[in-house]
Amino acid sequence: MKWKKKEKTAGARDKLETSLLKLEEAYLNGDQEHRLPHVSNISFKYVEGEGPDDGLQ
């Protein structure tokens, strides 16, 4: 049961990353093989760190 949840989580992460990496100047950071299933680290060129947070307020 535990492995099913990890596979499902990793699948959702991979689907999100695939979509986001279609954007111009988007980059996946870190090791793609050795990582936790619920962690994704993507950077976008020309986007400052505070920019996306401004829309959440």
DSSP file (Angstrom, degrees, kcal/mol; ACC not computed):
  #  RESIDUE AA STRUCTURE BP1 BP2  ACC     N-H-->O    O-->H-N    N-H-->O    O-->H-N    TCO  KAPPA ALPHA  PHI   PSI    X-CA   Y-CA   Z-CA
    1    1 A M     >        0   0    0      0, 0.0     4,-1.7     0, 0.0     5,-0.1   0.000 360.0 360.0 360.0 -42.2    0.0    0.0    0.0
    2    2 A K  H  >  +     0   0    0      1,-0.2     4,-1.8     2,-0.2     5,-0.1   0.892 360.0  50.3 -62.0 -40.9    2.8    2.4    0.9
    3    3 A W  H  > S+     0   0    0      1,-0.2     4,-2.5     2,-0.2    -1,-0.2   0.854 105.1  57.6 -68.4 -33.6    4.5    1.9   -2.4
    4    4 A K  H  > S+     0   0    0      1,-0.2     4,-2.4     2,-0.2    -1,-0.2   0.916 106.5  48.9 -61.1 -42.6    1.3    2.6   -4.4
    5    5 A K  H  X S+     0   0    0     -4,-1.7     4,-2.5     2,-0.2    -1,-0.2   0.908 111.3  49.3 -64.5 -41.8    1.0    6.0   -2.7
    6    6 A K  H  X S+     0   0    0     -4,-1.8     4,-2.8     2,-0.2    -2,-0.2   0.907 111.8  48.5 -63.9 -41.8    4.6    6.9   -3.5
    7    7 A E  H  X S+     0   0    0     -4,-2.5     4,-2.2     2,-0.2    -2,-0.2   0.897 112.4  48.7 -65.4 -39.8    4.2    5.8   -7.2
    8    8 A K  H  X S+     0   0    0     -4,-2.4     4,-2.1     2,-0.2    -2,-0.2   0.913 113.2  47.3 -65.3 -43.3    0.9    7.9   -7.4
    9    9 A T  H  X S+     0   0    0     -4,-2.5     4,-2.4     2,-0.2    -2,-0.2   0.928 112.6  48.5 -64.3 -45.7    2.6   10.9   -5.9
   10   10 A A  H  X S+     0   0    0     -4,-2.8     4,-2.7     1,-0.2    -1,-0.2   0.870 109.7  54.0 -63.1 -36.5    5.7   10.6   -8.1
   11   11 A G  H  X S+     0   0    0     -4,-2.2     4,-2.1     2,-0.2    -1,-0.2   0.903 109.2  47.1 -64.1 -41.6    3.3   10.2  -11.1
   12   12 A A  H  X S+     0   0    0     -4,-2.1     4,-2.3     2,-0.2    -2,-0.2   0.909 112.8  50.1 -65.5 -41.9    1.5   13.5  -10.3
   13   13 A R  H  X S+     0   0    0     -4,-2.4     4,-2.7    24,-0.3    -2,-0.2   0.930 111.1  48.6 -60.5 -46.3    4.9   15.2   -9.7
   14   14 A D  H  X S+     0   0    0     -4,-2.7     4,-2.5     1,-0.2    -1,-0.2   0.880 110.4  51.1 -63.6 -38.8    6.2   14.0  -13.1
   15   15 A K  H  X S+     0   0    0     -4,-2.1     4,-1.9     2,-0.2    -1,-0.2   0.917 111.7  47.3 -64.9 -43.2    3.0   15.1  -14.9
   16   16 A L  H  X S+     0   0    0     -4,-2.3     4,-2.7     2,-0.2     5,-0.2   0.935 113.0  48.6 -61.8 -47.3    3.3   18.6  -13.3
   17   17 A E  H  X S+     0   0    0     -4,-2.7     4,-2.7     1,-0.2    -2,-0.2   0.904 108.2  54.0 -61.7 -42.0    6.9   18.8  -14.3
   18   18 A T  H  < S+     0   0    0     -4,-2.5     4,-0.4     1,-0.2    -1,-0.2   0.910 112.2  44.9 -58.8 -42.8    6.3   17.7  -17.8
   19   19 A S  H >< S+     0   0    0     -4,-1.9     3,-1.0     1,-0.2     4,-0.3   0.934 115.5  45.7 -67.0 -46.5    3.7   20.4  -18.3
   20   20 A L  H >< S+     0   0    0     -4,-2.7     3,-1.6     1,-0.2    -2,-0.2   0.848 105.5  60.1 -68.0 -33.6    5.8   23.2  -16.6
   21   21 A L  T 3< S+     0   0    0     -4,-2.7     5,-0.3     1,-0.3    -1,-0.2   0.576  89.7  72.0 -74.7  -6.7    8.9   22.3  -18.6
   22   22 A K  T <  S+     0   0    0     -3,-1.0    -1,-0.3    -4,-0.4    -2,-0.2   0.690  80.3  96.3 -75.1 -19.0    7.1   23.0  -21.8
   23   23 A L  S X  S-     0   0    0     -3,-1.6     3,-1.1    -4,-0.3     2,-0.1  -0.429  92.1 -97.6 -70.3 145.9    7.3   26.6  -20.9
   24   24 A E  T 3  S+     0   0    0      1,-0.2    -1,-0.1    -2,-0.1     3,-0.1  -0.411 104.5   9.9 -65.2 136.1   10.2   28.6  -22.4
   25   25 A E  T 3  S+     0   0    0      1,-0.2    20,-2.7    -2,-0.1     2,-0.4   0.802  89.6 140.7  64.4  33.5   13.2   29.0  -20.1
   26   26 A A  E <   -A   44   0A   0     -3,-1.1     2,-0.4    -5,-0.3    -1,-0.2  -0.896  29.3-170.8-104.4 138.0   11.9   26.5  -17.5
   27   27 A Y  E     -A   43   0A   0     16,-2.8    16,-2.8    -2,-0.4     2,-0.5  -0.987  22.3-134.0-135.3 137.2   14.5   24.2  -15.9
   28   28 A L  E     -A   42   0A   0     -2,-0.4     2,-0.3    14,-0.2    14,-0.2  -0.787  28.6-151.9 -87.3 126.6   14.4   21.2  -13.6
   29   29 A N        +     0   0    0     12,-3.3    12,-0.3    -2,-0.5     2,-0.0  -0.727  47.8  14.4-100.9 148.4   16.9   21.5  -10.8
   30   30 A G  S    S-     0   0    0     -2,-0.3     2,-0.4    10,-0.1     5,-0.1  -0.214 102.4 -28.8  90.2-177.4   18.6   18.7   -8.9
   31   31 A D        -     0   0    0      3,-0.2    -2,-0.1     1,-0.1     0, 0.0  -0.632  46.0-159.6 -79.0 123.9   19.0   15.0   -9.5
   32   32 A Q  S    S+     0   0    0     -2,-0.4     3,-0.2     1,-0.1    -1,-0.1   0.694  88.3  42.7 -79.5 -18.9   16.1   13.5  -11.4
   33   33 A E  S    S+     0   0    0      1,-0.2     2,-0.9     0, 0.0    -1,-0.1   0.853 110.9  50.0 -94.7 -40.2   16.8    9.9  -10.3
   34   34 A H  S    S+     0   0    0      2,-0.0     2,-0.3     0, 0.0    -3,-0.2  -0.734  85.5 103.7-107.2  84.8   17.5   10.3   -6.5
   35   35 A R  S    S-     0   0    0     -2,-0.9    -3,-0.0    -3,-0.2     5,-0.0  -0.969  72.5 -88.0-154.0 165.8   14.8   12.4   -5.0
   36   36 A L    >   -     0   0    0     -2,-0.3     3,-1.5     1,-0.1    -2,-0.0  -0.498  36.0-122.9 -77.9 148.3   11.6   12.1   -2.9
   37   37 A P  T 3  S+     0   0    0      0, 0.0   -24,-0.3     0, 0.0    -1,-0.1   0.701 109.0  49.2 -67.4 -18.8    8.3   11.5   -4.8
   38   38 A H  T 3  S+     0   0    0    -25,-0.1     2,-0.4   -26,-0.1   -28,-0.0   0.275  94.5  90.6-103.7  11.5    6.7   14.6   -3.4
   39   39 A V    <   +     0   0    0     -3,-1.5     2,-0.4     2,-0.0   -26,-0.0  -0.915  42.9 168.9-116.3 133.1    9.5   17.1   -4.2
   40   40 A S        -     0   0    0     -2,-0.4     2,-0.5     2,-0.1   -10,-0.1  -0.998  11.5-169.2-137.3 138.6    9.9   19.1   -7.4
   41   41 A N        +     0   0    0     -2,-0.4   -12,-3.3   -12,-0.3     2,-0.4  -0.906  17.6 164.2-132.8 104.3   12.4   22.0   -7.9
   42   42 A I  E     -A   28   0A   0     -2,-0.5     2,-0.3   -14,-0.2   -14,-0.2  -0.957  17.1-160.4-123.7 137.1   11.8   24.0  -11.1
   43   43 A S  E     -A   27   0A   0    -16,-2.8   -16,-2.8    -2,-0.4     2,-0.5  -0.879   4.5-152.7-116.9 153.2   13.3   27.4  -11.9
   44   44 A F  E >   -A   26   0A   0     -2,-0.3     3,-1.6     3,-0.2   -18,-0.2  -0.986  21.6-123.1-126.3 122.3   12.1   29.9  -14.5
   45   45 A K  T 3  S+     0   0    0    -20,-2.7     3,-0.1    -2,-0.5   -21,-0.0  -0.369  95.8  18.8 -64.2 142.1   14.4   32.4  -16.1
   46   46 A Y  T 3  S+     0   0    0      1,-0.2     2,-0.6    -2,-0.0    -1,-0.2   0.503  97.0 114.3  75.0   8.0   13.4   36.0  -15.7
   47   47 A V    <   -     0   0    0     -3,-1.6    -3,-0.2     4,-0.0    -1,-0.2  -0.944  58.1-144.6-111.0 121.1   11.1   35.3  -12.7
   48   48 A E    >   -     0   0    0     -2,-0.6     3,-0.9     1,-0.1    -3,-0.0  -0.450  25.1-110.6 -79.3 156.8   12.1   36.7   -9.4
   49   49 A G  T 3  S+     0   0    0      1,-0.3     4,-0.4     2,-0.2    -1,-0.1   0.808 115.9  46.6 -58.1 -35.0   11.5   34.8   -6.2
   50   50 A E  T 3> S+     0   0    0      1,-0.2     4,-1.5     2,-0.1    -1,-0.3   0.687  92.1  84.0 -83.7 -17.6    8.8   37.1   -4.9
   51   51 A G  H X> S+     0   0    0     -3,-0.9     3,-0.7     1,-0.2     4,-0.7   0.922  91.8  42.6 -54.0 -56.9    6.9   37.3   -8.2
   52   52 A P  H >4 S+     0   0    0      0, 0.0     3,-0.6     0, 0.0     4,-0.3   0.829 110.8  57.9 -62.8 -30.4    4.8   34.2   -7.9
   53   53 A D  H >> S+     0   0    0     -4,-0.4     3,-1.4     1,-0.2     4,-0.6   0.807  92.9  68.4 -68.7 -29.4    4.0   34.9   -4.3
   54   54 A D  H X< S+     0   0    0     -4,-1.5     3,-0.7    -3,-0.7    -1,-0.2   0.838  96.1  54.3 -59.6 -33.9    2.5   38.3   -5.1
   55   55 A G  T << S+     0   0    0     -4,-0.7    -1,-0.3    -3,-0.6    -2,-0.2   0.622  99.8  62.6 -76.6 -12.3   -0.5   36.6   -6.8
   56   56 A L  T <4        0   0    0     -3,-1.4    -1,-0.2    -4,-0.3    -2,-0.2   0.638 360.0 360.0 -87.8 -14.6   -1.3   34.5   -3.8
   57   57 A Q    <<        0   0    0     -3,-0.7    -1,-0.2    -4,-0.6    -2,-0.1   0.474 360.0 360.0 -80.7 360.0   -2.1   37.4   -1.4
